[in-house]
Amino acid sequence: MTRRSFSHVTKKRLADDPERRERLAIMQRAMEDMLALSEVRDRMDMTQKQVAETLGVSQANISRIEHEEDLYLSTLRDYVEALGGELQVKAVFEDQEIYLAVPGESRGES
């Protein structure tokens, strides 16, 4: 029996499935288009220390948030608000877009 590496099998699957390749390309483009939290903070001309003071947490905590791969929406909302913004979350479907409530936000807001 021939052993094949995971990357070899994955590359073969992508090569054999044009739909899978296209889905992956779309996801990669979307990820490249997203700004990291630290880039948003830089655009707002704020330091981690300033955001930390606004939120009442340590600068180290802000660094952790900026590098976290999976944040609670409420944490992200607080972070965006500390930068002076408003977090909006929407679900996008073929025929409509629906804004979703962020935890801690009343349904009447937004």
Secondary structure, 3 states (H helix, E strand, C coil): CCCCCHHHHHHHHHHHCHHHHHHHHHHHHHHHHCCCHHHHHHHCCCCHHHHHHHHCCCHHHHHHHHHCCCCCHHHHHHHHHHCCCCCCEEEECCCCEEEECCCCCCCCCC
